[in-house]
Amino acid sequence: MNYTGLAYRLPRPLRRHILHFEVEIADAVAAFARELPAGARVLDAGAGEGQYAHDFARHRYCGVDLAVGDAAWDYGRLDAVADLAALPFRDGTFEAALHIVTIEHLREPGAALREIARTLAPGSLLLIAAPHEWEVHQAPHDYFRYTRYGLAYLLERSGFEVVEMRPAGGYFRLLARRLLNGLQFFSGGLRWLWFIPAAILLVPPALLLPFLDFLDRDRNFTLGYICKARVPHAVTRQSGESR
Protein backbone atom coordinates (compact mmCIF):
# COMPACT_ATOMS: atom_id res chain seq x y z
CA MET A 1 0.00 0.00 0.00
CA ASN A 2 2.38 2.67 -1.21
CA TYR A 3 -0.10 5.49 -0.80
CA THR A 4 -0.75 5.02 2.91
CA GLY A 5 2.16 7.14 4.11
CA LEU A 6 0.77 10.13 2.22
CA ALA A 7 -2.79 9.34 3.30
CA TYR A 8 -1.79 9.49 6.98
CA ARG A 9 -0.97 13.18 6.49
CA LEU A 10 -4.51 13.98 5.37
CA PRO A 11 -7.07 15.62 7.72
CA ARG A 12 -8.53 13.03 10.08
CA PRO A 13 -12.05 12.88 8.54
CA LEU A 14 -10.59 12.23 5.09
CA ARG A 15 -8.06 9.81 6.55
CA ARG A 16 -10.89 7.87 8.21
CA HIS A 17 -12.70 7.81 4.87
CA ILE A 18 -9.70 6.39 3.00
CA LEU A 19 -7.93 4.31 5.68
CA HIS A 20 -11.03 3.14 7.53
CA PHE A 21 -9.57 -0.08 8.96
CA GLU A 22 -6.42 1.62 10.28
CA VAL A 23 -8.34 4.48 11.89
CA GLU A 24 -10.88 2.09 13.40
CA ILE A 25 -8.00 0.12 14.92
CA ALA A 26 -6.34 3.26 16.29
CA ASP A 27 -9.62 4.37 17.85
CA ALA A 28 -10.19 0.92 19.37
CA VAL A 29 -6.69 0.86 20.89
CA ALA A 30 -7.12 4.36 22.35
CA ALA A 31 -10.51 3.43 23.84
CA PHE A 32 -9.06 0.18 25.21
CA ALA A 33 -6.26 2.12 26.92
CA ARG A 34 -8.73 4.58 28.47
CA GLU A 35 -10.69 1.71 30.03
CA LEU A 36 -7.65 0.36 31.88
CA PRO A 37 -6.68 1.61 35.35
CA ALA A 38 -3.48 3.59 35.70
CA GLY A 39 -0.48 1.36 36.27
CA ALA A 40 -2.02 -1.71 34.63
CA ARG A 41 0.52 -4.07 33.07
CA VAL A 42 -0.14 -4.24 29.31
CA LEU A 43 1.37 -6.68 26.82
CA ASP A 44 1.61 -5.55 23.19
CA ALA A 45 2.08 -8.93 21.49
CA GLY A 46 3.43 -8.10 18.05
CA ALA A 47 4.35 -4.51 18.81
CA GLY A 48 6.45 -3.84 15.70
CA GLU A 49 7.79 -0.31 16.03
CA GLY A 50 5.61 0.36 19.07
CA GLN A 51 3.16 2.67 17.31
CA TYR A 52 0.58 2.23 20.08
CA ALA A 53 2.94 2.70 23.03
CA HIS A 54 1.88 6.35 23.45
CA ASP A 55 -1.69 5.27 24.19
CA PHE A 56 -0.44 3.47 27.30
CA ALA A 57 1.62 6.25 28.87
CA ARG A 58 -0.31 5.80 32.15
CA HIS A 59 0.32 2.07 32.19
CA ARG A 60 3.20 -0.40 32.42
CA TYR A 61 3.50 -1.11 28.71
CA CYS A 62 5.58 -4.03 27.40
CA GLY A 63 6.17 -4.32 23.65
CA VAL A 64 7.17 -7.76 22.34
CA ASP A 65 7.91 -8.83 18.76
CA LEU A 66 10.07 -11.37 16.95
CA ALA A 67 11.45 -8.43 14.89
CA VAL A 68 11.46 -10.19 11.52
CA GLY A 69 8.41 -8.65 9.83
CA ASP A 70 9.90 -5.67 8.01
CA ALA A 71 13.62 -5.08 7.51
CA ALA A 72 13.05 -1.31 7.26
CA TRP A 73 11.39 -1.05 10.67
CA ASP A 74 13.13 0.13 13.83
CA TYR A 75 12.64 -2.54 16.48
CA GLY A 76 14.94 -0.78 18.94
CA ARG A 77 12.12 0.31 21.25
CA LEU A 78 10.90 -3.20 21.99
CA ASP A 79 11.00 -4.38 25.59
CA ALA A 80 11.61 -7.97 24.50
CA VAL A 81 12.42 -9.78 21.26
CA ALA A 82 10.63 -13.10 21.51
CA ASP A 83 8.52 -15.68 19.72
CA LEU A 84 4.88 -15.05 20.67
CA ALA A 85 4.42 -18.81 20.92
CA ALA A 86 7.02 -18.93 23.72
CA LEU A 87 6.70 -15.73 25.74
CA PRO A 88 9.35 -15.18 28.45
CA PHE A 89 6.86 -14.18 31.18
CA ARG A 90 5.26 -15.92 34.12
CA ASP A 91 1.62 -16.92 34.24
CA GLY A 92 -0.71 -14.00 34.96
CA THR A 93 1.95 -11.30 34.50
CA PHE A 94 -0.27 -8.88 32.58
CA GLU A 95 -3.68 -7.30 33.15
CA ALA A 96 -4.42 -6.55 29.50
CA ALA A 97 -3.02 -7.32 26.06
CA LEU A 98 -3.29 -6.16 22.47
CA HIS A 99 -2.50 -8.15 19.34
CA ILE A 100 -2.91 -5.85 16.35
CA VAL A 101 -2.74 -7.15 12.74
CA THR A 102 -0.11 -9.66 13.80
CA ILE A 103 -1.99 -12.95 13.90
CA GLU A 104 -1.80 -13.34 10.11
CA HIS A 105 2.00 -13.42 10.40
CA LEU A 106 2.14 -16.33 12.85
CA ARG A 107 2.74 -19.86 11.65
CA GLU A 108 1.11 -21.24 14.81
CA PRO A 109 -1.52 -18.65 15.79
CA GLY A 110 -3.25 -20.97 18.26
CA ALA A 111 -0.01 -21.49 20.17
CA ALA A 112 0.58 -17.74 20.37
CA LEU A 113 -2.95 -17.05 21.61
CA ARG A 114 -2.56 -19.74 24.28
CA GLU A 115 0.66 -18.08 25.41
CA ILE A 116 -1.00 -14.67 25.56
CA ALA A 117 -3.84 -16.19 27.60
CA ARG A 118 -1.31 -17.83 29.92
CA THR A 119 0.47 -14.55 30.64
CA LEU A 120 -2.81 -12.72 31.37
CA ALA A 121 -4.39 -12.65 34.81
CA PRO A 122 -7.91 -14.15 35.00
CA GLY A 123 -10.51 -11.61 33.95
CA SER A 124 -8.05 -9.71 31.74
CA LEU A 125 -8.98 -8.41 28.30
CA LEU A 126 -7.31 -8.89 24.91
CA LEU A 127 -7.86 -6.51 21.99
CA ILE A 128 -7.14 -8.15 18.66
CA ALA A 129 -7.37 -6.94 15.06
CA ALA A 130 -7.19 -9.45 12.22
CA PRO A 131 -7.40 -9.00 8.43
CA HIS A 132 -10.02 -10.73 6.30
CA GLU A 133 -9.52 -9.23 2.81
CA TRP A 134 -5.97 -7.94 2.58
CA GLU A 135 -3.06 -8.12 0.18
CA VAL A 136 0.10 -10.11 0.91
CA HIS A 137 2.38 -8.04 3.12
CA GLN A 138 5.63 -8.51 5.05
CA ALA A 139 6.39 -11.50 2.82
CA PRO A 140 7.35 -14.24 3.33
CA HIS A 141 5.96 -13.97 6.87
CA ASP A 142 2.32 -13.77 5.83
CA TYR A 143 0.31 -16.96 6.33
CA PHE A 144 -3.41 -16.53 7.07
CA ARG A 145 -6.59 -14.47 6.70
CA TYR A 146 -9.53 -14.77 9.12
CA THR A 147 -13.29 -14.94 9.04
CA ARG A 148 -15.17 -13.94 12.18
CA TYR A 149 -15.86 -17.62 12.82
CA GLY A 150 -12.27 -18.75 12.44
CA LEU A 151 -11.04 -15.99 14.73
CA ALA A 152 -13.66 -16.83 17.37
CA TYR A 153 -12.75 -20.51 17.12
CA LEU A 154 -9.05 -19.84 17.69
CA LEU A 155 -9.72 -17.53 20.62
CA GLU A 156 -12.10 -19.92 22.33
CA ARG A 157 -9.75 -22.89 21.81
CA SER A 158 -6.96 -20.81 23.36
CA GLY A 159 -8.79 -20.08 26.60
CA PHE A 160 -10.57 -16.81 25.76
CA GLU A 161 -14.23 -15.93 25.63
CA VAL A 162 -15.24 -13.46 22.90
CA VAL A 163 -16.78 -10.30 24.33
CA GLU A 164 -17.23 -8.32 21.11
CA MET A 165 -16.36 -8.74 17.45
CA ARG A 166 -17.08 -6.24 14.72
CA PRO A 167 -16.12 -5.93 11.06
CA ALA A 168 -14.27 -2.83 9.88
CA GLY A 169 -16.57 -1.79 7.06
CA GLY A 170 -18.39 -3.73 4.38
CA TYR A 171 -18.31 -4.41 0.65
CA PHE A 172 -18.24 -0.81 -0.57
CA ARG A 173 -15.41 0.25 1.73
CA LEU A 174 -13.52 -2.86 0.66
CA LEU A 175 -14.08 -2.08 -3.01
CA ALA A 176 -12.97 1.54 -2.50
CA ARG A 177 -9.78 0.37 -0.84
CA ARG A 178 -9.04 -2.04 -3.66
CA LEU A 179 -9.47 0.74 -6.24
CA LEU A 180 -6.95 2.88 -4.39
CA ASN A 181 -4.60 -0.10 -4.13
CA GLY A 182 -4.55 -0.06 -7.94
CA LEU A 183 -2.52 3.15 -7.95
CA GLN A 184 0.57 1.23 -6.88
CA PHE A 185 0.75 -0.36 -10.33
CA PHE A 186 1.33 3.05 -11.92
CA SER A 187 4.53 4.01 -10.13
CA GLY A 188 8.12 3.57 -11.22
CA GLY A 189 9.76 4.13 -14.56
CA LEU A 190 7.56 5.00 -17.52
CA ARG A 191 4.49 3.84 -15.63
CA TRP A 192 4.42 7.26 -13.92
CA LEU A 193 3.10 8.64 -17.21
CA TRP A 194 -0.12 6.71 -16.54
CA PHE A 195 -0.42 7.66 -12.87
CA ILE A 196 -2.57 10.78 -13.36
CA PRO A 197 -4.98 9.10 -15.81
CA ALA A 198 -5.23 6.14 -13.43
CA ALA A 199 -5.88 8.47 -10.49
CA ILE A 200 -8.62 10.27 -12.44
CA LEU A 201 -10.21 6.91 -13.16
CA LEU A 202 -9.83 5.27 -9.74
CA VAL A 203 -9.89 7.97 -7.06
CA PRO A 204 -13.37 9.54 -7.58
CA PRO A 205 -15.28 6.24 -7.28
CA ALA A 206 -13.04 5.21 -4.37
CA LEU A 207 -14.09 8.38 -2.52
CA LEU A 208 -17.80 7.90 -3.29
CA LEU A 209 -18.22 4.16 -2.68
CA PRO A 210 -17.91 4.26 1.15
CA PHE A 211 -21.13 6.29 1.29
CA LEU A 212 -22.93 3.18 0.03
CA ASP A 213 -21.52 0.91 2.74
CA PHE A 214 -24.78 0.97 4.68
CA LEU A 215 -26.21 -1.33 1.99
CA ASP A 216 -24.00 -4.21 3.15
CA ARG A 217 -25.82 -5.17 6.33
CA ASP A 218 -24.18 -8.58 6.77
CA ARG A 219 -20.62 -7.28 6.40
CA ASN A 220 -19.46 -10.55 4.87
CA PHE A 221 -17.15 -8.46 2.68
CA THR A 222 -14.79 -6.63 5.01
CA LEU A 223 -11.16 -5.62 5.34
CA GLY A 224 -10.92 -7.20 8.77
CA TYR A 225 -12.24 -7.62 12.29
CA ILE A 226 -11.65 -5.90 15.61
CA CYS A 227 -12.34 -8.17 18.54
CA LYS A 228 -12.28 -7.95 22.30
CA ALA A 229 -11.87 -11.18 24.28
CA ARG A 230 -11.50 -12.05 27.96
CA VAL A 231 -9.65 -14.66 29.96
CA PRO A 232 -12.40 -16.16 32.17
CA HIS A 233 -11.98 -15.94 35.92
CA ALA A 234 -12.20 -19.72 36.16
CA VAL A 235 -9.60 -20.54 33.53
CA THR A 236 -7.67 -23.74 32.96
CA ARG A 237 -4.13 -22.84 32.00
CA GLN A 238 -2.82 -24.46 28.85
CA SER A 239 0.89 -24.61 29.66
CA GLY A 240 0.90 -25.78 33.26
CA GLU A 241 4.27 -24.13 34.00
CA SER A 242 5.41 -20.65 34.89
CA ARG A 243 8.31 -19.10 33.06
ZIDA-V32036 format. One record per helix or strand of 3 or more residues. SS is the DSSP state (@ for helix, = for strand). FROM is the first residue (numbers start at 1). TO is the last residue. If there is no record, write none. Layout:
SS|FROM|TO ; SS|FROM|TO
//
This chain:
@|4|7 ; @|12|18 ; @|20|35 ; =|41|45 ; @|53|56 ; =|60|65 ; =|94|100 ; @|103|105 ; @|109|119 ; =|120|131 ; @|148|157 ; =|160|167 ; @|171|186 ; @|189|215 ; =|224|231
//
